Each structure stands twice: as C-alpha cells, then as structure tokens.
Amino acid sequence: MLIRLLTISCLLLTAACGQEETAAPAAEATPEAAAEAPAAMPQRTAAPPGAMAYIISPSDGATVDSPVRVLFGLEGAGVVPAGIEFDNAGHHHLLIDTGLPDLDSAIPADPNHRHFGGGQTEVEIELEPGSHTLQLLLGDAGHIPHNPPIMSEQITIEVR
C-alpha cells in the first residue's frame, strides 16, 4: 500500500512539473516486490568526540533494595527530549538484563530497554531480588544510537 501511495505521489509531482512519466510499471509495485527490496537503513548521528555515558549510582557490584534509584551521567554531549534534533545531544535508554541492541536500528521499547524520551536523567525501577545488569545507551532524536555509540559500561548489581 505504501509503495502504491509513493508511486501515485511521484506521478502527481511529475505531472505537476510537466515532466514525462518515468515511474516503474505498476506490476513492480507489489507487496512481494517490496518484501524482496532491502529496507533503507536509518542514518546514524555522529557522536561528539570523547562523549561518554556512565551510571553515577548505583555502583558496579552494589547490593541495593528495590526500588533501585539509577542516576544517569553524560559527558561531552547534551540531553534533549526524543524527537528534537540538536547537535551533540540525545536522550538516555537504560538497558536492563540485556546486551546492546542492533546499533543500526532504533532502540527497542520493552521492559529490558527503557526509554527516557523526556530527557530524564534518573529513574526508580522495581527489580526482583537477585543479580541484574544495567547499562546506558544514548539515542538520537529517532532513538538510534550515535556513531560511535555513546554508552556506559555495563554494571552488575545485587537486589535484596
């Protein structure tokens, strides 16, 4: 459906400009053809040199009670809400009990990938007793990690 809308839009634009129609035949604009075409990769925003994220608290190896208060740190870059394109800035994502996501795609939004699109720099999270890992990953306006990624070291905490 999207390909058909794009094709119609292109036809209207070329007609409005008085140019000759050069759109591909409608037979190629099928769902099957779209499935075979590779998806466009999002453009990763360049990271400012030396930028780094870090977890201020809790410290690596700490034993804590739930809810756990996590303080985010960022050096060499600014914090802005999601959707706002601003040079050398982004917003935090807290990765809980998971590794890094695909760095060429938007960071998932699920219980293991918490988004802080309002520009928040701390959170209280409920965690079950046991061992947990935490890591920060900065995302750009579209939740895509910078290039190179601005991230913290992964820490491990023990929740009583």
C-alpha positions as CSV (number, residue, x, y, z in Angstrom):
1,M,0.0,0.0,0.0
2,L,2.8,2.4,0.9
3,I,4.6,1.7,-2.4
4,R,1.3,2.5,-4.3
5,L,0.9,5.8,-2.4
6,L,4.5,6.7,-3.2
7,T,4.1,5.8,-6.8
8,I,0.9,8.0,-7.0
9,S,2.7,10.8,-5.3
10,C,5.6,10.7,-7.7
11,L,3.2,10.6,-10.7
12,L,1.3,13.6,-9.4
13,L,4.6,15.5,-8.8
14,T,5.9,14.8,-12.3
15,A,2.6,15.7,-13.9
16,A,2.6,19.0,-11.9
17,C,6.1,19.8,-13.1
18,G,5.1,19.0,-16.7
19,Q,7.7,16.2,-16.9
20,E,7.4,12.9,-18.6
21,E,6.3,10.0,-16.5
22,T,9.2,7.8,-15.6
23,A,7.7,5.7,-12.8
24,A,8.2,1.9,-12.7
25,P,5.4,-0.2,-14.1
26,A,2.6,-1.0,-11.6
27,A,3.5,-4.7,-11.8
28,E,6.7,-4.0,-9.8
29,A,4.9,-2.2,-7.0
30,T,3.5,-5.3,-5.4
31,P,3.9,-6.5,-1.7
32,E,6.1,-9.3,-3.0
33,A,8.5,-6.8,-4.7
34,A,8.6,-4.7,-1.6
35,A,9.5,-7.7,0.5
36,E,12.4,-8.5,-1.8
37,A,13.8,-4.9,-1.7
38,P,16.2,-4.2,1.2
39,A,14.9,-1.8,3.8
40,A,16.7,1.5,3.9
41,M,19.0,1.7,6.9
42,P,18.5,4.8,9.2
43,Q,21.3,7.3,9.2
44,R,23.2,7.2,12.5
45,T,24.0,10.6,14.0
46,A,27.7,11.3,14.6
47,A,28.8,11.3,18.2
48,P,30.8,14.2,19.5
49,P,34.4,13.2,20.1
50,G,35.0,11.8,23.5
51,A,31.4,11.7,24.6
52,M,30.5,9.1,27.1
53,A,27.6,7.9,29.3
54,Y,28.0,6.5,32.7
55,I,25.9,5.3,35.6
56,I,26.5,7.6,38.6
57,S,24.6,5.4,41.0
58,P,24.4,2.5,41.9
59,S,28.0,1.5,41.6
60,D,29.1,-1.7,40.0
61,G,28.8,-4.6,42.5
62,A,26.5,-2.7,44.8
63,T,23.8,-4.5,46.9
64,V,20.6,-2.4,46.9
65,D,17.0,-2.6,47.8
66,S,14.1,-2.2,45.3
67,P,13.0,0.2,44.0
68,V,16.5,0.9,42.7
69,R,17.3,4.6,42.1
70,V,19.6,4.9,39.0
71,L,21.3,8.2,38.2
72,F,22.5,8.8,34.7
73,G,25.7,10.6,33.8
74,L,26.8,12.1,30.5
75,E,30.0,13.8,29.5
76,G,30.7,15.6,26.2
77,A,27.1,15.6,25.0
78,G,23.8,17.2,26.0
79,V,20.5,15.7,26.9
80,V,17.4,16.7,24.9
81,P,13.9,15.0,24.6
82,A,13.3,12.4,21.9
83,G,12.2,13.9,18.6
84,I,14.3,17.0,19.0
85,E,17.3,17.1,16.6
86,F,20.1,19.0,18.2
87,D,23.8,18.7,17.5
88,N,25.9,16.7,20.0
89,A,22.8,15.6,22.1
90,G,20.4,12.8,22.6
91,H,18.4,11.0,25.3
92,H,19.0,8.1,27.6
93,H,17.9,4.5,27.3
94,L,18.5,2.1,30.2
95,L,19.3,-1.5,29.3
96,I,18.3,-3.9,32.0
97,D,19.5,-7.5,32.0
98,T,20.3,-7.4,28.2
99,G,23.2,-6.7,25.9
100,L,23.4,-3.9,23.3
101,P,20.7,-3.9,20.7
102,D,21.4,-3.6,16.9
103,L,23.2,-0.3,16.8
104,D,22.0,0.4,13.2
105,S,18.3,0.4,14.3
106,A,16.1,2.2,16.7
107,I,16.5,1.0,20.2
108,P,13.5,-1.3,21.1
109,A,11.0,-0.2,23.7
110,D,10.3,-3.1,26.1
111,P,10.9,-4.0,29.8
112,N,14.6,-4.5,29.0
113,H,15.1,-1.3,27.0
114,R,13.6,1.6,29.0
115,H,13.3,4.9,27.1
116,F,13.7,8.3,28.7
117,G,12.5,10.4,25.8
118,G,11.5,13.3,28.1
119,G,15.2,14.0,28.8
120,Q,15.2,12.4,32.2
121,T,18.5,11.7,33.9
122,E,17.3,9.4,36.7
123,V,14.7,6.8,37.5
124,E,13.5,4.5,40.2
125,I,12.9,1.0,38.9
126,E,11.4,-2.1,40.6
127,L,13.6,-5.1,40.3
128,E,13.2,-8.6,41.6
129,P,15.7,-9.9,44.2
130,G,18.8,-11.3,42.5
131,S,21.6,-10.2,40.2
132,H,20.9,-7.6,37.5
133,T,22.9,-5.8,34.8
134,L,22.4,-2.1,33.9
135,Q,23.8,-0.1,31.0
136,L,23.1,3.3,29.5
137,L,22.9,3.9,25.7
138,L,22.2,7.4,24.3
139,G,19.9,7.6,21.3
140,D,19.3,10.5,18.9
141,A,16.0,12.1,18.1
142,G,14.8,8.9,16.5
143,H,16.1,6.5,19.2
144,I,19.0,5.4,17.1
145,P,22.4,5.0,18.8
146,H,25.1,7.5,17.8
147,N,28.1,6.6,15.7
148,P,30.2,5.6,17.6
149,P,27.7,4.7,20.3
150,I,27.6,6.8,23.4
151,M,27.2,4.2,26.2
152,S,28.2,3.3,29.7
153,E,30.0,0.3,30.9
154,Q,27.6,-2.5,31.9
155,I,27.4,-2.8,35.6
156,T,26.0,-5.7,37.8
157,I,24.1,-5.1,41.0
158,E,22.5,-7.4,43.5
159,V,19.0,-6.6,44.7
160,R,18.0,-7.9,48.2
